[in-house]
Amino acid sequence: MRNTTKEPIAWAIASLSLPACLSFLLQNAYHVNDAYFLGQVGRDSMNGLGLFMMVSIANFGFILTLARGTQSLLARRLGADNPEGAFKALAQGLSLALRVVVPLVVLEWIFLPQILAFMGGEGATVDRATAYLQVIFLFMPFLFAGPILEFA
C-alpha cells in the first residue's frame, strides 16, 4: 500500500486526483457518445436520454453517499492499522448498499413510467427512457458496489 504521508503534499494530491479526473472525463465521454448515437436514431430517443439522465443522477446520489461513507470508514480503519475493522466496514457498506439498491430498483422498475411522466415525459419519449433505464437497472447492484469496492 502506498504511503502518501512521506511525499510532498502537492505531489500526493496531484497523483491521487488524476484517476478521479480521468474517471470524470471518461464518464462525460460516455454521455456524449450516447447523445451522438441516440441523436441519430431520433428525437424521442434523444429526449428519452434527457429523462434517463435525471433519474440516473438521482440514483448516483445514493450510490456516492453510501460509497463515500464506506470509504471514510475504511480509510479510518486502515489508518489505525486495523484491517479487521476495515473488512467489517467494507462488509457493512456492501450490505447496506444492497439493502438500499434492491428496494430502490424494484420501486423504480414498477413506477418508472409514472416517474418519467411526472418529470414531463410523454409518449414515445417515456417508452424509450423506460427501455433504457430498465436495462441499466439490471446492473444497479454492481453500479452500487463498484465505488465501494474500488477503494477497498
N, C-alpha and C positions, 0 to 999 in steps of 0.2 A: 504494500500500500504506500502511496506517495505521501511524504510528509511536507506539506506546503509551509509549515512554520519556519523552516530553515531557509526559505527562498526570499528574495526581495519581494515586498508586498505587491508592487506594480506587476512584476512578472507572474506571481501566483494568481492575481486577479485576471490578468490577460489570458493566461493559459487555461484557467477554469472557465472563463466566459466564452472562449472561442467555440467549444462544442455547442453551447446554448445558442449562440448567434447562428451557427451553421444549421442547427435544427430549425430555428425560426425561418431562415431563408428557404430551406427545403420545403417546409410546410406551406409557405406562401407560394412557392413554385407549383406545388401540388394543386392549390386552389386556382391559380392562373391556368394551369393545364386543364382542369375541369371546366372552367369558364370558356376556354377556347373551343374545346370539343363539343360541349353542350350547346354553345352558340351556333355551331354548325348544324346541330340537329333541329333546333327551332326555338322560338320564343318561349313556349311553355316550359321546355326543358331548362332554359336559362333562368326563367322566373322561379322554377322549382328549386334550382340551385340556391337562389337567394333565401328561400324559406328553409331549405336544408341547413344553410349556414347559421341561421338564427337558432335553430334547435341544437345544432352541433355546438355552438358557442356556450349555450346554457349547460349542456351535458359536460363539456370540458371544464366548466367552472367547478362542478362537483369533483371531477377527476383530479384536478390540480389541487383543490383544497385537501382532499384525502392524501394525495401524494406528498405534498409539501409538509403536512403534519407528520406523516410517517418518516419522511426523510429527516426532519428535525429530530425526532426521537432516535432514529438510527445514528445520526451524527453525534448526538449527546452520549449514547451508549458506547459507541466506538471510541469517542474522545476520552471517555472514562475507562478505556481498556476493559470493557465489559461485553465480550462477544455473545455471551449467553443472553444478556439483556437486549442486545441488538437483534438477535434471532427472534426473541419474543416480540419485540416491537414490529419487526417485519411480518411475522405471522399474524399479529393483531391487525396491522394495516391492511394486509391482503384479505383477511376475514371480513373486516369492516367494509372494504371495497365491494366484495361480493354481496354482502348483505344490503348494500345500497344499490348496486347496479342491477341486480336481478329484479327487484320490485319496480325500479325506475323504468327499465326496459319493457317490462310487461305492461305497465300502465301506459307508457308512450306508444307501444305497439297497438294496444286496444283503442286508445283515444287519438291516435295520430291524425286522422283526417279532420277531427274536430279542432285539434290544436292548430293545425295549419290553416283551417278556415278562420279561426279566431284571429290568427295573425294576418288575415287579409287575403289568403289564397282562395282561388276559385277554380272549379272545373278541372281541366287537364293539368293545370299547374300543380294542384293538390295531388292529383294522381301520380305525376312524375316525382314530386318530392317524397310522397309516401313510399313509392317503389325504391327510391334511392336510400331513404332512411332505414327502411326495413332490412336492407342488405347490411348497412352499417351496424344496425342493432344486433345482428347475429354475432358480431365481433366485439361488442362492447365489453364483455368481461376481460378480454385481452387488452383492450384500449385502457381500461381502468388499471389493470395490473402492470402494464408497461412502465409508466412513470415511477411507480413504486419500486419495481424490480431494477430499473436502470441505476438506482442509487445504491442498491444492495451490494 
